[in-house]
Amino acid sequence: MALVVVKWCHDIGREQAANKPLLKTVFQVMLRLFSPRKTTLMFVIRDKTRTPLENLEPVLREDIQKIWDSVPKPEAHKHTPLSEFFNVQVVALSSYEEKEEQFKEQVADLRQKFFHSIAPGGLAGDRRGVVPASGFSFSAQQIWKVIKENKDLDLPAHKVMVATVRCEEIANEKYASFVTNENWLELEEAVQSSYVSGFGKKLSSLLNKSLSSYDEEATYFEDSVRSAKRKQLEEKLLQLVQPAYQLMLEHIRSGTLENFKKALIDALNGGQGFAVAVRDNTAKFSRLFEEQCEDAIIKQAKWDSSKIRDKFSRDLDSHILEVRTAKLSELNALYETKLKEGLYGPVEALLEGGSDDTWAAIRKLLHQVTEKAVSEFSFALSGFEMDEEEKEDMILKLKNYARGVVEGKTKEESAKVLYRMKERFTSIFNHDNDSMPRVWTGKEDIRAITKMARSSSLKLLSVLAAIRLDEENDTIGDTLVLALVDPKKATNNKTTLSDPLASSTWEEVPATKTLITPVQCKSLWSQFQKETEYTITQAIASQEANKRNNNWLPPPWAIAAMVVLGFNEFMTLLRNPLWLLVIFVSYLLAKALWVQLDISGEFRNGALPGILSLSTKFIPTVTNLLRKLAEQGERPVNPTPQSIQGSTSGFSSTASSEVTNEIEMEYSSPTSRSHNKDL
């Protein structure tokens, strides 16, 4: 027995080919009604294309095997291979319209196979079910009876087959027409670059036209086939337009997100609170996103857009969190800058002052500046509508930052404490209470001034030895005074150690707040004393020099001796007034030489430099005085009016020059000024 199946070349490999349901039915009935026997299953491929038969046949055999594997089998034939029931053969026929001669030759060859079907290896198969000719009539009746009684062999009507082929052809035509439609191509191109308004309506209209056109042409075919093919066409069209739809949703998401970002920044820059700006813009652009997504919906499709909606929501939340973090960081940095500006300079000035009230003033300053900044910071945070725990945490961090600024500045100042101490000592030692430079005249108590300056410097050292932002008492200042300034008191106090600074920690002061240890304080003080000794020595030397310069009278005992031993000479002068005149003239000459030579000024730098300087100036000065006296003696006794006028002018010029010299000498020498008054 042989079964011939005619198959269109283009149906090979297609899932919905027309002959597959028929083959499935044949396989099921053969398994259920007949025992295994060879039946020739010949496939005649019509309208063969350029594809070689060697390539088509494996694909066809693979499809047949898949149909055989999918057919439910009785337990007896569960593992029976296809080859036990069928001998599959494949024959190809060329297109009659294109290759008529070749088609006729191939048909003639196929006819010969049927003529010789009972020959060995022919189409008749294994001939195990052959009946004699006399029983053919009865056998045919029995076979037809079985076919009529078995509903599985009720094969589809001819109109169903025609409807399947024709509806598929119409569907293919409509699909091809849609692919090349200019409106679709323009819409597809436009959506590649940006959002297209009315996308869903436009595309739904195009799809509806294509499906309506299919309905018009396939309206007279079998309803079930027409509907099935229409559904297939609709699925193919939707599969074609789905990438454009997804791209459209992506444009909506990205565009709405960018507009949201811009609107949020504009609202924040306009002074709107963060939480209010986020809430308003989120509601606004979420609504806009939903409207645009609704506008992009294709009526024929039932696609779920929840993924793109979830992604848009996540993008909004991510951007809001990013902006929130940036704004909080910016706000925190702003108030940290304000705290630094409000604390850095004032704390430095207070530490440089270094007094008993320094740390109390610093604590007060820290409290005032911090409270002001925290108040403003708390008000700024209210716009974020954050929970109290997070708000308190941020405020605590700001307060800790303020303490850190003070502690950092204190550590910075403690690192250069020696320089600050020397600067303090020099300022107090060299200036009086009115901040005027000291002149070491010999009346100042250098010891007391030195002690006062050192005590002030030691106070600065005690201030910078530890951080005292908490109101806790310590004995650092007293310990330093007893150990470094008044060691005798420390020695007399039996309760103290022999050296209270022989330690690396302060009593009642944690190590975390210690900046300069007792041992370091002792070392710094020793170095400070060495580096300030020169200033004290210079002051003492200057004071001694000033005393020597100002003390020109002999000692009292010398004056008494001169009175006793020179009494006779004094009486002689009284008896002979001429000697008084000589002495007076000599005094005037000596006074003139004193003024001209500026003897007191010359001896300020020492005795030897003064003597050397005077030795070089003495002879020229005496010569100059004698020349002036000679010029005065040569002037005429009775001058003419003109000469009187000239002499008067000359005298006035001489007098003016002498006055100028006197003024210069007054500013050059205090001693000379006193002598001029005597003259």
PyMOL commands that set and color helices and strands:
alter all, ss='L'
color gray80, all
select helices_A, chain A and resi 9-11+20-33+53-70+75-77+82-84+100-115+133-149+151-153+158-179+182-193+199-217+223-269+274-296+306-353+358-384+388-415+417-430+446-464+476-485+487-492+511-513+518-550+556-565+567-575+577-597+599-605+607-633+641-668+670-678
alter helices_A, ss='H'
color red, helices_A
select strands_A, chain A and resi 2-8+39-46+86-92
alter strands_A, ss='S'
color yellow, strands_A
deselect
rebuild
show_as cartoon
